[in-house]
Structure formats: structure tokens, C-alpha cells
Amino acid sequence: MSGHSKFANIKHKKEANDAAKGKIFTIIGREIAVAVKEGGPDPSNNFKLAQVIQKAKSNNMPNDTIERGIKKAAGDVDGVNYQHNTYEGYGPAGVAIIVETLTDNPNRTAADVRAAFSKGSGNLGTPGSVSFMFDDKGQIVIDKEEYDGTLDDLMMIALDAGAEDIQEEEDSFVILTAPEDFPAVNQAIQDAGIASVSAEVTKLPQNYVDVTDPAALKGLRIILGKLDESDDVQNVYHNWTGDDED
């Protein structure tokens, strides 16, 4: 991960204002609805729902809010249909960007994503134009301040369960897995009573781009800022070394 921990971004998001937290809850609420519709309301038989519930808890979504969302989705079979779409493109300085969306209005979402790239002097590409530069990986991030054990203890648990690698960073331990091994490794971490800040299947860049040009930096922040404002945008992956906290 070249020393650029996603944990820094996670902490930054956790400290976000109430408006940002409201957006996160909206996104997770949609993910719950889709997961229930696709696999049912029982997380023990619906791994996707179990993943979303863990994501909700890691973002401090109240349990009753989660339960209400599940019940509403289970009883609303003919409700709003959400559609997954993925957009790929380049920002200034050749930074690769992947945008995952979940929307009930694809035309609106496409226009918003296109506008974000345009305002930041970026360019949308065709499907596959940048995704080959990323690897799908299970990623479990553990805050060192919340973990009482040693790195050796963690390695034993994670590697025995099928993890590929464990990386130690300044403020966290990052466990990486193949996507298909993520459920078993994540379950092993939970069974050991170890709390994680984030646990998900994500996209990690194979190489990072360092951007120093002020105009390019401004454009990147515009693109990422505009995407962050959209409730339809679920995830944004990029290979810029920056963390938006400057």
C-alpha cells in the first residue's frame, strides 16, 4: 500500500460533520435494501447483508436504524429498484479513478459523475479503461489503539484463516485477502474478539501517482469533492497518494 493507509481516510470520514454522516447512512440504507432484496433479511444466510451490517456498525449507525431498514426492505418487495453502475476515467496528472454508484435514476447519476470529471478537468473513459490498474482485495483495518494483542498474534489468526498479507502502518494493521477468502478471515477476526475499523472487499491500486502540480491538485479535489456530494455514489477508488486533508 506504499505507506498510504486507507485508515487515514477512514479516520477522516469518521470525524466528518453531520451532513456527511447523513450521506453515509443514506448510502448504507440503499445497500441494505439491495442486499435484502437479493438474498433475504437473514444475515446468517445472506453474506452480502452481513457485510453491509458490519459496514453500518463501523460507521456508528444505530442498531434500531439497521433493523428498521432490514424490515422495511423485507416488506417492500415492490419498492424502489436501485441499479449498480460503474464509471472509470482519469483525473488530472493521469490519476486513475473508479466510481461505483447505486441509484434509482441512472440518467441523473451519469450526469452528476460526468459533471464532476468535467469540472475537475478529468475525462471519463470506457469500461475497463482503468480497472486493470486495480486489484480486488479483502481489506480489514484494525486500529492499533483498539487492539491489545501483538502483531504476531494477529498474523497467526489471520494467516491461519487464509489471509494473504498483513501490513503494519503507523496507526493501524491492515489485513489483505483474496476476495473469496475475505468471509473466512473476517469471521476469524470477529471470533477472536478483535474490533475492526473497516472490513470490506475493495479495490487497491497496483501503483500510486504522486501529484505536485497545484492546478492538477485543485482539479483532483474538485472531482473527488463533487463525487462525494452525490448520494448516488457508493465508492470512489483512485491511485493518487493524497488524502484530501491538506
C-alpha positions as YAML, in Angstrom:
chain: A
units: angstrom
residues:
- id: 1
  name: MET
  ca: [0.00, 0.00, 0.00]
- id: 2
  name: SER
  ca: [3.11, 2.15, -0.30]
- id: 3
  name: GLY
  ca: [2.63, 3.65, 3.13]
- id: 4
  name: HIS
  ca: [-0.63, 5.30, 2.13]
- id: 5
  name: SER
  ca: [-3.07, 3.76, 4.55]
- id: 6
  name: LYS
  ca: [-6.76, 3.81, 3.86]
- id: 7
  name: PHE
  ca: [-7.08, 4.11, 7.64]
- id: 8
  name: ALA
  ca: [-6.17, 7.80, 7.43]
- id: 9
  name: ASN
  ca: [-9.12, 8.33, 5.11]
- id: 10
  name: ILE
  ca: [-11.38, 6.25, 7.34]
- id: 11
  name: LYS
  ca: [-10.49, 8.35, 10.40]
- id: 12
  name: HIS
  ca: [-11.08, 11.49, 8.38]
- id: 13
  name: LYS
  ca: [-14.53, 10.25, 7.36]
- id: 14
  name: LYS
  ca: [-15.39, 9.26, 10.92]
- id: 15
  name: GLU
  ca: [-14.70, 12.82, 12.04]
- id: 16
  name: ALA
  ca: [-16.87, 14.27, 9.28]
- id: 17
  name: ASN
  ca: [-19.77, 16.58, 10.01]
- id: 18
  name: ASP
  ca: [-23.36, 15.52, 10.49]
- id: 19
  name: ALA
  ca: [-24.20, 16.15, 6.84]
- id: 20
  name: ALA
  ca: [-21.52, 13.73, 5.71]
- id: 21
  name: LYS
  ca: [-22.69, 11.17, 8.26]
- id: 22
  name: GLY
  ca: [-26.23, 11.56, 6.92]
- id: 23
  name: LYS
  ca: [-24.94, 10.81, 3.43]
- id: 24
  name: ILE
  ca: [-23.15, 7.68, 4.64]
- id: 25
  name: PHE
  ca: [-26.34, 6.47, 6.33]
- id: 26
  name: THR
  ca: [-28.30, 7.09, 3.10]
- id: 27
  name: ILE
  ca: [-25.80, 5.05, 1.10]
- id: 28
  name: ILE
  ca: [-25.81, 2.20, 3.60]
- id: 29
  name: GLY
  ca: [-29.60, 2.25, 3.72]
- id: 30
  name: ARG
  ca: [-29.69, 1.67, -0.03]
- id: 31
  name: GLU
  ca: [-27.14, -1.13, 0.27]
- id: 32
  name: ILE
  ca: [-29.29, -2.80, 2.94]
- id: 33
  name: ALA
  ca: [-32.34, -2.59, 0.68]
- id: 34
  name: VAL
  ca: [-30.49, -4.15, -2.25]
- id: 35
  name: ALA
  ca: [-28.90, -6.88, -0.12]
- id: 36
  name: VAL
  ca: [-32.26, -7.87, 1.42]
- id: 37
  name: LYS
  ca: [-33.98, -7.89, -1.96]
- id: 38
  name: GLU
  ca: [-31.26, -10.09, -3.47]
- id: 39
  name: GLY
  ca: [-30.68, -12.52, -0.60]
- id: 40
  name: GLY
  ca: [-33.34, -12.15, 2.09]
- id: 41
  name: PRO
  ca: [-33.43, -10.47, 5.52]
- id: 42
  name: ASP
  ca: [-31.40, -13.05, 7.49]
- id: 43
  name: PRO
  ca: [-27.71, -12.05, 7.63]
- id: 44
  name: SER
  ca: [-26.71, -15.57, 8.68]
- id: 45
  name: ASN
  ca: [-27.91, -16.77, 5.26]
- id: 46
  name: ASN
  ca: [-27.08, -13.61, 3.33]
- id: 47
  name: PHE
  ca: [-23.38, -12.78, 3.38]
- id: 48
  name: LYS
  ca: [-23.85, -9.56, 1.43]
- id: 49
  name: LEU
  ca: [-26.31, -8.31, 4.04]
- id: 50
  name: ALA
  ca: [-23.93, -9.35, 6.84]
- id: 51
  name: GLN
  ca: [-21.21, -7.27, 5.18]
- id: 52
  name: VAL
  ca: [-23.46, -4.23, 4.92]
- id: 53
  name: ILE
  ca: [-24.50, -4.57, 8.57]
- id: 54
  name: GLN
  ca: [-20.85, -4.61, 9.64]
- id: 55
  name: LYS
  ca: [-20.21, -1.56, 7.48]
- id: 56
  name: ALA
  ca: [-23.19, 0.16, 9.11]
- id: 57
  name: LYS
  ca: [-21.90, -0.59, 12.60]
- id: 58
  name: SER
  ca: [-18.38, 0.57, 11.76]
- id: 59
  name: ASN
  ca: [-19.95, 3.89, 10.72]
- id: 60
  name: ASN
  ca: [-21.86, 4.07, 14.03]
- id: 61
  name: MET
  ca: [-25.29, 3.56, 12.52]
- id: 62
  name: PRO
  ca: [-27.69, 2.76, 15.39]
- id: 63
  name: ASN
  ca: [-28.86, -0.85, 15.62]
- id: 64
  name: ASP
  ca: [-32.52, 0.13, 15.53]
- id: 65
  name: THR
  ca: [-31.92, 2.06, 12.32]
- id: 66
  name: ILE
  ca: [-30.29, -1.01, 10.77]
- id: 67
  name: GLU
  ca: [-33.15, -3.26, 11.89]
- id: 68
  name: ARG
  ca: [-35.77, -0.84, 10.57]
- id: 69
  name: GLY
  ca: [-34.00, -0.75, 7.23]
- id: 70
  name: ILE
  ca: [-33.98, -4.55, 7.00]
- id: 71
  name: LYS
  ca: [-37.65, -4.86, 7.98]
- id: 72
  name: LYS
  ca: [-38.68, -2.14, 5.55]
- id: 73
  name: ALA
  ca: [-36.78, -3.77, 2.69]
- id: 74
  name: ALA
  ca: [-38.17, -7.21, 3.53]
- id: 75
  name: GLY
  ca: [-41.75, -5.92, 3.47]
- id: 76
  name: ASP
  ca: [-41.32, -3.69, 0.44]
- id: 77
  name: VAL
  ca: [-40.75, -6.20, -2.34]
- id: 78
  name: ASP
  ca: [-42.15, -3.85, -4.98]
- id: 79
  name: GLY
  ca: [-40.29, -0.79, -3.68]
- id: 80
  name: VAL
  ca: [-37.67, 1.36, -5.35]
- id: 81
  name: ASN
  ca: [-35.32, -0.54, -7.63]
- id: 82
  name: TYR
  ca: [-31.69, 0.51, -7.32]
- id: 83
  name: GLN
  ca: [-29.22, -0.07, -10.11]
- id: 84
  name: HIS
  ca: [-25.46, -0.60, -9.81]
- id: 85
  name: ASN
  ca: [-23.27, 1.28, -12.30]
- id: 86
  name: THR
  ca: [-19.52, 1.73, -12.50]
- id: 87
  name: TYR
  ca: [-17.70, 4.60, -14.20]
- id: 88
  name: GLU
  ca: [-13.99, 4.78, -14.99]
- id: 89
  name: GLY
  ca: [-11.81, 7.67, -16.03]
- id: 90
  name: TYR
  ca: [-8.78, 9.82, -15.44]
- id: 91
  name: GLY
  ca: [-8.32, 12.91, -13.37]
- id: 92
  name: PRO
  ca: [-5.56, 15.48, -13.86]
- id: 93
  name: ALA
  ca: [-1.98, 14.15, -13.93]
- id: 94
  name: GLY
  ca: [-3.22, 10.78, -15.15]
- id: 95
  name: VAL
  ca: [-4.77, 9.74, -11.82]
- id: 96
  name: ALA
  ca: [-7.00, 6.70, -12.39]
- id: 97
  name: ILE
  ca: [-10.48, 6.92, -10.84]
- id: 98
  name: ILE
  ca: [-13.23, 4.30, -10.48]
- id: 99
  name: VAL
  ca: [-16.70, 5.38, -9.34]
- id: 100
  name: GLU
  ca: [-19.27, 2.86, -8.10]
- id: 101
  name: THR
  ca: [-22.86, 4.06, -7.89]
- id: 102
  name: LEU
  ca: [-26.19, 2.75, -6.65]
- id: 103
  name: THR
  ca: [-29.12, 4.74, -7.95]
- id: 104
  name: ASP
  ca: [-32.82, 4.79, -8.76]
- id: 105
  name: ASN
  ca: [-32.16, 7.32, -11.54]
- id: 106
  name: PRO
  ca: [-29.21, 6.28, -13.76]
- id: 107
  name: ASN
  ca: [-29.56, 9.33, -16.02]
- id: 108
  name: ARG
  ca: [-29.21, 11.73, -13.09]
- id: 109
  name: THR
  ca: [-26.26, 9.80, -11.72]
- id: 110
  name: ALA
  ca: [-24.45, 9.64, -15.05]
- id: 111
  name: ALA
  ca: [-24.89, 13.40, -15.47]
- id: 112
  name: ASP
  ca: [-23.52, 14.05, -11.95]
- id: 113
  name: VAL
  ca: [-20.47, 11.85, -12.50]
- id: 114
  name: ARG
  ca: [-19.79, 13.38, -15.91]
- id: 115
  name: ALA
  ca: [-20.07, 16.89, -14.45]
- id: 116
  name: ALA
  ca: [-17.65, 16.04, -11.62]
- id: 117
  name: PHE
  ca: [-14.98, 14.87, -14.06]
- id: 118
  name: SER
  ca: [-15.57, 17.82, -16.37]
- id: 119
  name: LYS
  ca: [-15.35, 20.48, -13.65]
- id: 120
  name: GLY
  ca: [-12.09, 18.99, -12.40]
- id: 121
  name: SER
  ca: [-10.53, 18.77, -15.87]
- id: 122
  name: GLY
  ca: [-10.78, 14.99, -15.94]
- id: 123
  name: ASN
  ca: [-12.06, 12.60, -18.58]
- id: 124
  name: LEU
  ca: [-14.48, 9.70, -18.35]
- id: 125
  name: GLY
  ca: [-13.29, 6.58, -20.15]
- id: 126
  name: THR
  ca: [-14.83, 3.36, -21.38]
- id: 127
  name: PRO
  ca: [-15.47, 0.34, -19.12]
- id: 128
  name: GLY
  ca: [-12.15, -1.33, -18.38]
- id: 129
  name: SER
  ca: [-10.08, 1.74, -19.20]
- id: 130
  name: VAL
  ca: [-8.57, 1.98, -15.70]
- id: 131
  name: SER
  ca: [-9.91, -1.02, -13.74]
- id: 132
  name: PHE
  ca: [-6.99, -3.16, -14.91]
- id: 133
  name: MET
  ca: [-4.78, -0.94, -12.72]
- id: 134
  name: PHE
  ca: [-6.57, -2.08, -9.54]
- id: 135
  name: ASP
  ca: [-6.78, -5.40, -7.71]
- id: 136
  name: ASP
  ca: [-9.89, -6.62, -5.88]
- id: 137
  name: LYS
  ca: [-8.86, -7.42, -2.32]
- id: 138
  name: GLY
  ca: [-10.48, -8.11, 1.00]
- id: 139
  name: GLN
  ca: [-9.19, -5.49, 3.44]
- id: 140
  name: ILE
  ca: [-9.58, -5.46, 7.21]
- id: 141
  name: VAL
  ca: [-8.23, -2.43, 9.05]
- id: 142
  name: ILE
  ca: [-7.53, -2.62, 12.78]
- id: 143
  name: ASP
  ca: [-6.79, 0.45, 14.85]
- id: 144
  name: LYS
  ca: [-3.68, -0.10, 16.95]
- id: 145
  name: GLU
  ca: [-5.20, 1.90, 19.80]
- id: 146
  name: GLU
  ca: [-8.15, -0.50, 19.93]
- id: 147
  name: TYR
  ca: [-6.08, -3.70, 19.72]
- id: 148
  name: ASP
  ca: [-4.45, -5.21, 22.80]
- id: 149
  name: GLY
  ca: [-2.58, -8.10, 21.14]
- id: 150
  name: THR
  ca: [0.68, -8.28, 19.23]
- id: 151
  name: LEU
  ca: [1.33, -8.33, 15.51]
- id: 152
  name: ASP
  ca: [2.41, -11.97, 15.82]
- id: 153
  name: ASP
  ca: [-0.92, -12.87, 17.44]
- id: 154
  name: LEU
  ca: [-2.81, -11.13, 14.67]
- id: 155
  name: MET
  ca: [-0.72, -12.78, 11.97]
- id: 156
  name: MET
  ca: [-1.36, -16.22, 13.40]
- id: 157
  name: ILE
  ca: [-5.13, -15.70, 13.43]
- id: 158
  name: ALA
  ca: [-5.35, -14.06, 10.01]
- id: 159
  name: LEU
  ca: [-2.90, -16.23, 8.09]
- id: 160
  name: ASP
  ca: [-4.36, -19.43, 9.53]
- id: 161
  name: ALA
  ca: [-7.75, -18.30, 8.24]
- id: 162
  name: GLY
  ca: [-6.40, -17.68, 4.74]
- id: 163
  name: ALA
  ca: [-5.13, -14.07, 4.67]
- id: 164
  name: GLU
  ca: [-2.54, -13.18, 2.04]
- id: 165
  name: ASP
  ca: [-0.65, -10.49, 3.92]
- id: 166
  name: ILE
  ca: [-0.64, -8.26, 6.99]
- id: 167
  name: GLN
  ca: [0.88, -4.78, 6.81]
- id: 168
  name: GLU
  ca: [1.80, -2.65, 9.78]
- id: 169
  name: GLU
  ca: [1.33, 1.06, 9.37]
- id: 170
  name: GLU
  ca: [1.75, 3.99, 11.70]
- id: 171
  name: ASP
  ca: [-1.70, 3.80, 13.26]
- id: 172
  name: SER
  ca: [-3.12, 0.50, 12.05]
- id: 173
  name: PHE
  ca: [-2.72, -3.10, 10.97]
- id: 174
  name: VAL
  ca: [-4.07, -3.89, 7.51]
- id: 175
  name: ILE
  ca: [-5.03, -7.47, 6.67]
- id: 176
  name: LEU
  ca: [-5.31, -8.30, 2.95]
- id: 177
  name: THR
  ca: [-7.09, -11.31, 1.48]
- id: 178
  name: ALA
  ca: [-8.27, -12.66, -1.85]
- id: 179
  name: PRO
  ca: [-11.95, -11.68, -2.26]
- id: 180
  name: GLU
  ca: [-13.10, -15.29, -1.91]
- id: 181
  name: ASP
  ca: [-11.16, -15.71, 1.36]
- id: 182
  name: PHE
  ca: [-12.44, -12.50, 2.93]
- id: 183
  name: PRO
  ca: [-15.50, -14.02, 4.69]
- id: 184
  name: ALA
  ca: [-13.46, -16.69, 6.50]
- id: 185
  name: VAL
  ca: [-10.70, -14.29, 7.55]
- id: 186
  name: ASN
  ca: [-13.16, -11.63, 8.68]
- id: 187
  name: GLN
  ca: [-15.09, -14.23, 10.69]
- id: 188
  name: ALA
  ca: [-11.88, -15.42, 12.34]
- id: 189
  name: ILE
  ca: [-11.04, -11.85, 13.37]
- id: 190
  name: GLN
  ca: [-14.53, -11.40, 14.81]
- id: 191
  name: ASP
  ca: [-14.42, -14.74, 16.61]
- id: 192
  name: ALA
  ca: [-11.15, -13.65, 18.24]
- id: 193
  name: GLY
  ca: [-12.94, -10.61, 19.66]
- id: 194
  name: ILE
  ca: [-10.87, -8.16, 17.61]
- id: 195
  name: ALA
  ca: [-12.67, -5.00, 16.54]
- id: 196
  name: SER
  ca: [-12.02, -3.62, 13.07]
- id: 197
  name: VAL
  ca: [-12.41, -0.07, 11.85]
- id: 198
  name: SER
  ca: [-13.25, -1.29, 8.37]
- id: 199
  name: ALA
  ca: [-13.79, -4.69, 6.78]
- id: 200
  name: GLU
  ca: [-14.73, -4.89, 3.11]
- id: 201
  name: VAL
  ca: [-13.84, -6.14, -0.33]
- id: 202
  name: THR
  ca: [-12.28, -3.13, -2.03]
- id: 203
  name: LYS
  ca: [-10.11, -2.11, -4.96]
- id: 204
  name: LEU
  ca: [-6.44, -1.39, -4.30]
- id: 205
  name: PRO
  ca: [-4.26, 0.35, -6.90]
- id: 206
  name: GLN
  ca: [-1.24, -1.55, -8.19]
- id: 207
  name: ASN
  ca: [0.75, 1.70, -8.36]
- id: 208
  name: TYR
  ca: [0.28, 5.16, -6.92]
- id: 209
  name: VAL
  ca: [0.59, 8.57, -8.59]
- id: 210
  name: ASP
  ca: [2.19, 11.46, -6.72]
- id: 211
  name: VAL
  ca: [0.74, 14.80, -7.82]
- id: 212
  name: THR
  ca: [2.56, 18.07, -7.09]
- id: 213
  name: ASP
  ca: [1.22, 20.47, -9.72]
- id: 214
  name: PRO
  ca: [-1.16, 22.94, -7.97]
- id: 215
  name: ALA
  ca: [-3.62, 23.04, -10.86]
- id: 216
  name: ALA
  ca: [-3.78, 19.24, -11.03]
- id: 217
  name: LEU
  ca: [-4.25, 19.02, -7.27]
- id: 218
  name: LYS
  ca: [-7.10, 21.53, -7.44]
- id: 219
  name: GLY
  ca: [-8.76, 19.55, -10.24]
- id: 220
  name: LEU
  ca: [-8.47, 16.26, -8.34]
- id: 221
  name: ARG
  ca: [-10.03, 17.77, -5.24]
- id: 222
  name: ILE
  ca: [-12.87, 19.20, -7.31]
- id: 223
  name: ILE
  ca: [-13.61, 15.80, -8.88]
- id: 224
  name: LEU
  ca: [-13.46, 13.89, -5.60]
- id: 225
  name: GLY
  ca: [-15.41, 16.61, -3.78]
- id: 226
  name: LYS
  ca: [-18.21, 16.63, -6.35]
- id: 227
  name: LEU
  ca: [-18.43, 12.83, -6.29]
- id: 228
  name: ASP
  ca: [-18.56, 12.88, -2.50]
- id: 229
  name: GLU
  ca: [-21.54, 15.25, -2.62]
- id: 230
  name: SER
  ca: [-23.65, 12.77, -4.58]
- id: 231
  name: ASP
  ca: [-25.83, 10.37, -2.58]
- id: 232
  name: ASP
  ca: [-25.78, 8.06, -5.60]
- id: 233
  name: VAL
  ca: [-22.02, 7.48, -5.33]
- id: 234
  name: GLN
  ca: [-21.16, 4.49, -3.17]
- id: 235
  name: ASN
  ca: [-17.41, 4.17, -3.55]
- id: 236
  name: VAL
  ca: [-14.61, 6.06, -5.24]
- id: 237
  name: TYR
  ca: [-11.24, 4.39, -5.81]
- id: 238
  name: HIS
  ca: [-8.18, 6.22, -7.11]
- id: 239
  name: ASN
  ca: [-4.41, 5.85, -7.22]
- id: 240
  name: TRP
  ca: [-3.49, 9.35, -6.05]
- id: 241
  name: THR
  ca: [-1.23, 9.38, -2.98]
- id: 242
  name: GLY
  ca: [-3.10, 12.35, -1.48]
- id: 243
  name: ASP
  ca: [-5.65, 12.02, 1.32]
- id: 244
  name: ASP
  ca: [-7.74, 15.18, 0.84]
- id: 245
  name: GLU
  ca: [-6.74, 16.53, 4.23]
- id: 246
  name: ASP
  ca: [-4.33, 19.19, 3.03]
...
